[in-house]
Amino acid sequence: MEDLTSLLSDYGTLFREDTDFYNRIVLGTLLPHSVWAPLPHFFQTWLRNYLGGVLLYLLSGFMWCFYIYYWKRNVYLPKVIADVRDSRFSFYRSVLTFVNHIVCGELAKQVVTTHNTIDILQITLPFEIATHLRALLEKNFIVLCYDLSKKEIINTGQVVYTLPLVDYLQKSETKLFIFIFGLALEILSYWRSNSTKQSSCTKDAIPSQRAMLLQIGVAMKAMPWYTLLPTVSEYLVENGWTKCYPRLYHVGWLPYFVYLAIYLVVVEFGIYWMHRELHDIKPLYKHLHATHHIYNKQNTLSPFAGLAFHPLDGILQALPHSLSLFFIPTHFTTHLVLIFLEGVWTANIHDCIHGKLWPVMGAGYHTIHHTTYRHNYGHYTIWMDWMFGTLRDPEEEDDKAK
């Protein structure tokens, strides 16, 4: 019993040293020493969490908005542009398939005995796609249909493969490797330059500045209350009321990862059901969660909407993080990092961009939640929605819309 008391006392000392260190780093950087040093430890911790939360929210929000709205790297593309991009990928894939057929000898005899030029693909594509393969054109490995009398390209999507290409491919494996590698570089170069040019927002897809400022206002009013939860959690940890441990060597690397996995699963489960009940229990939705769901269209959702909650709503949804500490051994610093990464994560899932990274509950899934209200309650992954029958896939929604 004495050993346990001594261990808890040692843990408490280490926890206190950690929080003092984090307070000095944040508050000492942002405020004069005379402002924060006289404050009691609890209020120092709250002030650190508050200032850190505000900075993280604003920095991640502004940087994310700059990236997806003004750096022209988002995926708010009209459907026709997306289809064109997909067709280009199919075109290049067909080229590589043809190359492989030649290497295997399946088409070699047919190619040699048919014509001087072999018309393999006839896909209607912009002329710029074919001309981007200029390295192949220069070697007469492919040619374009050209009307000499009119001096113009005809059948712009028609690419003709010539016998020199076939001979070249079958001459040596080394040259074949060089050819495929070069073609891959051509594809990558074109894809990157093209996506940069065309990945610009349609005007009605970007939230207005007024909408984003309103979201910032809601989040700023709630931030003092949001940051009270991790402050209370740290107080409980310092006083030995949780199963937190301060150093990795107290448990070892393998148990650390096992406990972390359990922690994340429990948090995912807890947030799923907390979020779902905020919808299912009508008074909770009306008086708390409805504040967040006024952002229910792509042109009203933005990274700043991620923390635009009623204060109690935000605390309830973060509560599984704190409750898990009472029955799951959790590394203290890892817990703090995960809490504050919530700010970055919530910005990400409110940008309407479908990342297509299974099984992550990305913005494509969460956008459906904001438009249907009855699906995709999960937080990090889609597993809870899949288990409890509330999953709706954004790609399936696109297929239905066709």
Secondary structure, DSSP 8 states (H G I E B T S, - for coil): -HHHHHHHHHHHHHHHHHHHHHHHHHHHHHS-HHHHTTS-HHHHHHHHHHHHHHHHHHHHHHHHHIIIIISS-S----HHHHHHHHHHHHHHHHHHHHHHHHHTTTTHHHHHHH-SEEEEEE----HHHHHTTHHHHHTTSEEE-EETTTTEE-STTEEEEEHHHHHHHHH-HHHHHHHHHHHHHHHHHHHHHHHHHH----GGGS--HHHHHHHHHHHHHHHHHHTHHHHHHHHHHHTT-S-EES-GGGT-HHHHHHHHHHHHHHHHHHHHHHHHHHHHSHHHHHHTGGGGGG--STTT--GGGGG-S-HHHHHHHHHHHHHHTTTS-EEHHHHHHHHHHHHHHHHHTTS------TTB--HHHHHHHHHHSSS---SSBSHHHHHHT----HHHHHHHH-
